[in-house]
Amino acid sequence: FFFNDTATTEIYTEQIVGSVRCVQETGINAALYYKNPDPHCFVSIIPTSAITGEGIPDMLTFIVGASQSMMKGRLQLSDHLQATVLEVKVIEGLGTTLDVVLVNGTLKENDKIILSGFEGPIITQVRALLTPHPMKEMRVKGEYIHHKEVKGALGVKICANDLENSIAGSQLFVLRKEGDETKYRKELKKDIENVRRKIVLQNEGVCVAASTLGSLEALLAFLKQMDIPVCNICIGPVSKEDVFKALKPLMNQDSKKKIEFATVLAFDVKIKEEAQQFADQNGIKIMTCLLYTSDAADDLLCVDLGGRRIIKKK
């Protein structure tokens, strides 16, 4: 901060003051995290940059410190397995892998695990448990440390078969005894149902595809704010069947048919080749959308969807 030029420092200060004012207007006291006079009475603001990543280490340090000081009595380790799939990645030499946050419990090599998949629950066996070397990040390519067993809380990469259709954001369970499979299938089904319960689908609207349960919820919240109706949803790559559902507005014989609803909004998912071909042949738009706007970003384009603005990549 102190090594920046005067103009940059002034812009930074102006943005901070504006952010503090906005929070205070809601009746909440706020202050910069390193100037916070009382963390129990003031919400801490931590400036971060999505472009450079600056501020992320400060935020993580603050969260760890606050957890250890303010929540000391409530933080307890448990033997009950609690794990969430963050990302599904294809790594050269390893195949499809899962980046998992293990909060509680223990994972072992050769454990039989179950998690949500695009075509139903996936049951597979752990081939390897990998972590990056100390002071290295999971996303950075390099050698990994192999483990026979890992305990929470930590991030771990899981190698196993049949992970191609895994859903990021899904819970992960270990099948240790008879009856666990039926129990956890119900748990995973409940996760999907909870998301669907929050979704109000309309007879007319756009089709929405997202890569994870979380990003689907975020995209639907954004569309609701923009007053754009949704008639169909899916998680995972956009298939020909998903695009076919967007054909409905074009088949409507009504003179007032809304052809702008013949659109698939895809967030962080791949478009299958046959799906793109079907869309091109039938006049259906497939838009890769983002959840933020930026006047400075050259790679963003505002598209008018029946008088409402949607943001998509050029």
C-alpha positions as CSV (number, residue, x, y, z in Angstrom):
1,F,0.0,0.0,0.0
2,F,2.7,2.5,1.0
3,F,4.8,1.8,-2.1
4,N,1.9,2.7,-4.6
5,D,1.8,6.1,-6.3
6,T,-0.4,8.8,-5.0
7,A,-3.2,8.3,-7.5
8,T,-3.5,4.6,-6.7
9,T,-3.5,5.3,-3.0
10,E,-6.3,7.8,-3.4
11,I,-8.5,5.4,-5.4
12,Y,-7.9,2.7,-2.9
13,T,-8.8,5.0,0.0
14,E,-11.9,6.2,-1.8
15,Q,-13.1,2.7,-2.5
16,I,-12.6,1.6,1.1
17,V,-14.4,4.7,2.5
18,G,-17.3,4.0,0.1
19,S,-17.5,0.3,1.1
20,V,-17.5,1.2,4.8
21,R,-20.2,3.8,4.3
22,C,-22.4,1.3,2.4
23,V,-22.1,-1.3,5.2
24,Q,-22.8,1.4,7.8
25,E,-25.9,2.5,6.0
26,T,-27.4,-0.9,6.8
27,G,-26.9,-0.3,10.5
28,I,-23.7,-2.4,10.8
29,N,-20.4,-1.0,12.1
30,A,-17.5,-1.8,9.8
31,A,-13.8,-1.1,9.7
32,L,-10.7,-2.2,7.8
33,Y,-9.5,-5.4,9.4
34,Y,-6.1,-4.0,10.5
35,K,-7.8,-0.9,11.9
36,N,-10.7,-2.7,13.6
37,P,-10.9,-1.3,17.2
38,D,-13.2,-4.2,18.4
39,P,-13.8,-7.3,16.3
40,H,-16.8,-8.1,18.5
41,C,-18.5,-4.8,17.6
42,F,-17.2,-4.0,14.1
43,V,-17.4,-6.1,10.9
44,S,-13.9,-6.4,9.4
45,I,-13.5,-5.5,5.7
46,I,-10.6,-7.2,3.9
47,P,-9.8,-5.8,0.5
48,T,-9.0,-8.5,-2.1
49,S,-8.4,-8.6,-5.9
50,A,-9.9,-11.3,-8.1
51,I,-7.3,-10.5,-10.7
52,T,-4.0,-10.6,-8.8
53,G,-5.1,-12.6,-5.8
54,E,-3.9,-9.9,-3.4
55,G,-5.7,-9.9,-0.1
56,I,-6.6,-13.7,-0.2
57,P,-3.7,-14.6,2.2
58,D,-4.9,-11.8,4.6
59,M,-8.4,-13.1,4.4
60,L,-7.3,-16.7,5.2
61,T,-5.1,-15.5,8.0
62,F,-8.0,-13.4,9.5
63,I,-10.4,-16.4,9.3
64,V,-8.0,-18.7,11.0
65,G,-7.2,-16.2,13.7
66,A,-10.9,-15.3,14.3
67,S,-11.8,-19.0,14.4
68,Q,-9.2,-19.8,17.0
69,S,-10.0,-16.8,19.2
70,M,-13.8,-16.2,18.9
71,M,-14.9,-19.7,18.3
72,K,-12.4,-21.6,20.4
73,G,-15.1,-23.3,22.5
74,R,-17.1,-24.4,19.6
75,L,-14.4,-25.8,17.3
76,Q,-14.1,-29.5,18.0
77,L,-12.7,-32.4,15.9
78,S,-15.0,-35.3,15.3
79,D,-14.5,-38.8,14.0
80,H,-17.7,-38.5,11.9
81,L,-16.6,-38.1,8.3
82,Q,-17.4,-34.7,6.8
83,A,-16.1,-34.1,3.3
84,T,-17.1,-32.0,0.3
85,V,-16.0,-32.2,-3.4
86,L,-14.6,-28.8,-4.4
87,E,-13.5,-29.5,-8.0
88,V,-13.4,-32.3,-10.5
89,K,-10.2,-32.2,-12.6
90,V,-8.5,-34.2,-15.3
91,I,-4.8,-34.4,-14.4
92,E,-2.2,-35.8,-16.9
93,G,-1.0,-39.1,-15.6
94,L,-3.7,-39.4,-12.9
95,G,-6.9,-39.2,-14.9
96,T,-10.0,-37.6,-13.5
97,T,-9.4,-36.6,-9.8
98,L,-11.4,-34.9,-7.0
99,D,-10.2,-32.0,-5.0
100,V,-11.9,-32.6,-1.6
101,V,-12.0,-30.6,1.6
102,L,-11.9,-33.1,4.5
103,V,-13.3,-31.2,7.5
104,N,-13.7,-34.1,10.0
105,G,-13.0,-37.8,10.0
106,T,-10.5,-40.1,8.3
107,L,-10.0,-41.1,4.7
108,K,-7.8,-44.2,3.8
109,E,-6.4,-45.6,0.6
110,N,-8.8,-48.4,-0.8
111,D,-11.8,-46.9,1.1
112,K,-15.1,-47.4,-0.8
113,I,-16.6,-43.9,-1.3
114,I,-20.0,-42.6,-2.7
115,L,-20.7,-39.2,-4.1
116,S,-23.2,-37.5,-6.4
117,G,-22.9,-37.9,-10.2
118,F,-24.7,-36.4,-13.1
119,E,-26.3,-39.8,-13.8
120,G,-26.9,-40.8,-10.2
121,P,-24.7,-41.7,-7.2
122,I,-21.1,-42.8,-8.0
123,I,-19.6,-45.6,-5.9
124,T,-15.8,-46.2,-6.4
125,Q,-12.7,-47.1,-4.5
126,V,-9.9,-44.7,-3.5
127,R,-6.7,-45.5,-5.5
128,A,-4.6,-42.7,-4.1
129,L,-4.7,-39.8,-1.6
130,L,-2.5,-36.9,-2.6
131,T,-1.6,-33.6,-1.0
132,P,0.8,-30.9,-2.3
133,H,4.2,-30.3,-0.6
134,P,4.2,-27.9,2.3
135,M,3.8,-24.2,1.2
136,K,2.6,-25.3,-2.2
137,E,-0.9,-24.9,-3.5
138,M,-3.2,-27.7,-4.8
139,R,-3.7,-26.0,-8.1
140,V,0.0,-25.7,-8.9
141,K,1.3,-28.6,-11.0
142,G,4.1,-30.7,-9.5
143,E,4.8,-33.7,-7.5
144,Y,2.4,-34.8,-4.8
145,I,2.8,-36.5,-1.5
146,H,1.1,-39.9,-1.3
147,H,-0.7,-40.9,1.9
148,K,-2.1,-44.2,3.1
149,E,-4.4,-42.2,5.4
150,V,-5.4,-38.6,6.0
151,K,-7.3,-36.9,8.8
152,G,-9.3,-33.7,8.8
153,A,-9.1,-30.8,8.5
154,L,-7.2,-30.5,5.2
155,G,-7.5,-30.4,1.4
156,V,-6.8,-33.7,-0.4
157,K,-6.8,-34.9,-4.0
158,I,-8.5,-38.2,-4.5
159,C,-7.6,-40.5,-7.5
160,A,-10.2,-43.2,-8.3
161,N,-12.1,-44.8,-11.2
162,D,-15.4,-43.6,-12.7
163,L,-15.1,-40.0,-11.5
164,E,-15.8,-38.4,-14.9
165,N,-19.5,-37.6,-14.0
166,S,-18.8,-36.4,-10.5
167,I,-20.6,-33.2,-9.3
168,A,-18.5,-30.6,-7.7
169,G,-20.2,-29.4,-4.5
170,S,-21.4,-32.8,-3.6
171,Q,-20.9,-34.4,-0.2
172,L,-18.6,-37.4,-0.1
173,F,-19.2,-40.5,2.2
174,V,-17.3,-43.6,3.0
175,L,-19.1,-47.0,2.9
176,R,-17.8,-48.8,6.0
177,K,-20.6,-51.2,6.8
178,E,-23.7,-52.9,5.4
179,G,-26.6,-50.5,5.0
180,D,-24.4,-47.4,4.4
181,E,-25.0,-47.4,0.7
182,T,-28.8,-47.1,1.0
183,K,-28.4,-44.5,3.7
184,Y,-26.0,-42.3,1.8
185,R,-27.9,-42.6,-1.5
186,K,-30.8,-41.0,0.3
187,E,-28.5,-38.3,1.7
188,L,-27.2,-37.4,-1.8
189,K,-30.6,-37.5,-3.3
190,K,-31.7,-35.1,-0.5
191,D,-29.0,-32.6,-1.6
192,I,-30.3,-32.4,-5.1
193,E,-33.9,-32.2,-3.9
194,N,-33.0,-29.3,-1.6
195,V,-31.6,-27.3,-4.5
196,R,-34.7,-28.2,-6.7
197,R,-37.0,-27.1,-3.8
198,K,-35.6,-23.6,-3.9
199,I,-36.1,-23.4,-7.6
200,V,-39.3,-22.0,-9.1
201,L,-39.6,-23.1,-12.7
202,Q,-41.9,-21.3,-15.1
203,N,-43.8,-22.6,-18.1
204,E,-41.9,-20.1,-20.2
205,G,-38.3,-19.1,-19.7
206,V,-34.6,-19.8,-20.5
207,C,-32.8,-23.1,-19.8
208,V,-29.9,-23.0,-17.2
209,A,-26.9,-25.2,-17.0
210,A,-24.1,-25.0,-14.3
211,S,-21.2,-27.1,-13.2
212,T,-21.9,-27.4,-9.5
213,L,-24.9,-27.2,-7.1
214,G,-23.5,-23.9,-5.7
215,S,-23.0,-22.2,-9.0
216,L,-26.5,-23.3,-10.1
217,E,-28.0,-21.6,-7.0
218,A,-25.9,-18.5,-7.6
219,L,-26.9,-18.2,-11.3
220,L,-30.6,-18.7,-10.5
221,A,-30.4,-16.0,-7.8
222,F,-28.8,-13.7,-10.4
223,L,-31.5,-14.4,-12.9
224,K,-34.3,-13.9,-10.4
225,Q,-32.7,-10.5,-9.6
226,M,-32.8,-9.7,-13.3
227,D,-36.4,-10.8,-13.5
228,I,-35.6,-13.6,-16.1
229,P,-37.8,-16.7,-15.8
230,V,-36.3,-20.2,-15.9
231,C,-38.1,-23.2,-17.3
232,N,-35.4,-25.9,-17.1
233,I,-32.2,-26.6,-15.2
234,C,-29.3,-29.1,-15.5
235,I,-26.0,-29.8,-13.8
236,G,-23.0,-30.7,-16.0
237,P,-22.2,-30.5,-19.7
238,V,-24.9,-29.2,-22.0
239,S,-26.3,-32.2,-24.0
240,K,-28.6,-32.3,-27.0
241,E,-31.5,-33.3,-24.7
242,D,-30.9,-30.0,-22.7
243,V,-30.9,-27.9,-25.9
244,F,-34.0,-29.7,-27.1
245,K,-35.9,-28.4,-24.1
246,A,-35.0,-24.8,-25.1
247,L,-36.8,-25.4,-28.5
248,K,-40.2,-25.0,-26.8
249,P,-40.6,-21.2,-27.4
250,L,-39.9,-21.7,-31.2
251,M,-42.5,-24.4,-31.5
252,N,-45.2,-22.3,-29.9
253,Q,-47.8,-21.3,-32.5
254,D,-48.9,-18.2,-30.5
255,S,-48.3,-14.9,-32.3
256,K,-46.8,-13.5,-29.1
257,K,-44.2,-16.3,-28.7
258,K,-41.1,-15.1,-27.0
259,I,-38.2,-16.4,-29.2
260,E,-35.7,-14.8,-26.8
261,F,-36.4,-17.6,-24.4
262,A,-35.0,-20.2,-26.9
263,T,-31.8,-19.8,-25.0
264,V,-29.5,-21.9,-22.9
265,L,-27.4,-20.1,-20.3
266,A,-24.3,-22.1,-19.4
267,F,-22.1,-21.3,-16.5
268,D,-18.7,-23.0,-16.3
269,V,-19.8,-26.1,-18.3
270,K,-18.8,-27.6,-21.6
271,I,-21.1,-27.6,-24.6
272,K,-21.2,-31.1,-26.3
273,E,-20.6,-31.0,-30.0
274,E,-23.9,-32.5,-30.9
275,A,-25.7,-30.0,-28.6
276,Q,-24.0,-27.1,-30.4
277,Q,-24.9,-28.5,-33.8
278,F,-28.5,-29.0,-32.8
279,A,-28.7,-25.4,-31.5
280,D,-27.2,-23.9,-34.6
281,Q,-29.6,-25.9,-36.9
282,N,-32.7,-24.8,-34.9
283,G,-31.8,-21.1,-34.0
284,I,-31.3,-21.7,-30.3
285,K,-28.8,-19.5,-28.5
286,I,-26.2,-21.1,-26.2
287,M,-24.7,-18.3,-24.0
288,T,-21.7,-18.7,-21.7
289,C,-22.7,-16.3,-18.9
290,L,-20.8,-14.7,-16.0
291,L,-22.2,-13.5,-12.7
292,Y,-20.6,-10.1,-12.6
293,T,-20.3,-7.0,-14.8
294,S,-17.2,-4.9,-15.5
295,D,-17.0,-1.8,-17.7
296,A,-13.3,-2.3,-18.0
297,A,-13.2,-5.9,-19.1
298,D,-12.9,-6.2,-22.8
299,D,-13.9,-9.9,-22.9
300,L,-17.5,-9.2,-21.7
301,L,-20.5,-8.3,-23.7
302,C,-24.0,-7.3,-22.6
303,V,-26.7,-9.1,-24.5
304,D,-30.3,-8.0,-24.5
305,L,-32.7,-10.8,-23.6
306,G,-36.2,-9.4,-24.1
307,G,-35.3,-6.0,-22.6
308,R,-33.2,-7.5,-19.8
309,R,-29.4,-7.6,-19.7
310,I,-27.4,-10.8,-19.5
311,I,-23.6,-10.8,-19.3
312,K,-21.7,-13.2,-21.5
313,K,-18.3,-13.7,-23.0
314,K,-17.6,-12.4,-26.4
